[in-house]
């Protein structure tokens, strides 16, 4: 089952999204965005870039 993006407004009124795995576990939470359209652009960016993202180990 594919993951799901949930778009919501946080307590301070900013738009955020979280990405949930098929089992319902939250696997990513976005930064806060000042507008809904900016948050939707963030979702689109994750969709476009995540599949080809490189994995690196941080020190």
Long-range contacts (C-beta under 8 A, 24 or more apart in sequence): 3-27, 5-43, 5-46, 7-36, 7-39, 7-40, 7-43, 15-39, 17-42, 17-43, 19-46
